[in-house]
C-alpha cells in the first residue's frame, strides 16, 4: 500500500527528505564550482549552515556600519556647511 510523506525541493527541483538537505543543496549551487576537480562548495555550504548565527551577526554589524557611512554622507559629523532652509531656496 502507498504511503504519504513530506519532502522538500531545492531551487533546481531535486527532492530531499529534510529542509536542511534542500537548503544545503541551494547554498552549494549558489557558490558554484569551487576548486579544481570535485567542488568544495558542498563542504562550504555545510560550514555556512553550521556557523549561520555567527555569519548573520557579522552581516548585521556590517549593515550597521554601512548605515553609519550613509548617514555621514547625509549629515557629516564635523561639517562646517549648514543646510539652507526652504525659505532661502526660493
C-alpha positions as CSV (number, residue, x, y, z in Angstrom):
1,X,0.0,0.0,0.0
2,X,1.2,3.5,-0.8
3,X,2.2,5.9,2.0
4,X,2.2,9.6,2.0
5,X,5.1,11.7,3.2
6,X,6.7,15.1,3.2
7,X,9.6,16.1,1.1
8,X,11.5,19.3,0.2
9,X,12.8,20.5,-3.1
10,X,15.7,22.8,-3.8
11,X,15.6,25.5,-6.5
12,X,16.6,23.0,-9.2
13,X,13.7,20.8,-8.3
14,X,15.7,18.0,-6.7
15,X,13.9,16.1,-3.9
16,X,15.3,16.0,-0.3
17,X,13.9,14.4,2.8
18,X,14.7,17.4,5.1
19,X,14.7,21.1,4.7
20,X,18.3,21.2,5.9
21,X,19.4,19.0,2.9
22,X,17.5,21.1,0.4
23,X,19.0,24.3,1.7
24,X,22.5,22.9,1.6
25,X,21.9,22.0,-2.0
26,X,20.8,25.5,-2.8
27,X,23.8,27.0,-0.9
28,X,26.2,24.8,-2.8
29,X,24.5,25.8,-6.1
30,X,24.8,29.5,-5.2
31,X,28.5,29.0,-4.5
32,X,29.1,27.2,-7.8
33,X,32.2,25.3,-8.7
34,X,35.0,26.0,-6.2
35,X,38.4,24.4,-6.7
36,X,39.7,22.0,-9.3
37,X,38.1,18.6,-9.7
38,X,35.4,17.9,-7.2
39,X,33.9,21.2,-6.0
40,X,34.4,22.4,-2.4
41,X,31.0,24.1,-2.5
42,X,29.1,21.4,-0.6
43,X,31.6,21.4,2.3
44,X,31.5,25.2,2.4
45,X,27.7,25.1,2.4
46,X,27.8,22.8,5.5
47,X,30.1,25.3,7.2
48,X,27.8,28.2,6.4
49,X,24.9,26.3,7.9
50,X,26.8,25.3,11.0
51,X,28.0,28.9,11.5
52,X,24.8,30.6,10.5
53,X,24.2,32.6,13.7
54,X,27.8,33.9,13.6
55,X,27.5,34.8,9.9
56,X,24.2,36.6,10.4
57,X,25.6,38.6,13.3
58,X,28.6,39.6,11.2
59,X,26.3,40.8,8.4
60,X,24.1,42.7,10.9
61,X,27.3,44.5,12.1
62,X,28.2,45.2,8.5
63,X,24.8,46.6,7.7
64,X,25.1,48.9,10.8
65,X,28.4,50.2,9.6
66,X,27.0,50.8,6.1
67,X,24.1,52.7,7.7
68,X,26.6,54.9,9.6
69,X,28.5,55.6,6.5
70,X,25.3,56.5,4.6
71,X,24.2,58.9,7.4
72,X,27.6,60.5,7.5
73,X,27.2,61.3,3.8
74,X,23.8,63.0,4.5
75,X,25.0,65.0,7.5
76,X,28.7,64.9,8.2
77,X,29.6,65.0,11.8
78,X,32.2,67.8,11.6
79,X,30.7,69.7,8.8
80,X,31.1,73.4,8.7
81,X,28.5,73.7,6.0
82,X,24.9,74.5,7.0
83,X,21.9,73.2,5.2
84,X,19.9,76.1,3.6
85,X,16.3,76.5,4.9
86,X,13.4,76.0,2.5
87,X,12.8,79.8,2.5
88,X,16.3,80.6,1.3
89,X,16.0,78.3,-1.7
90,X,13.1,80.3,-3.2
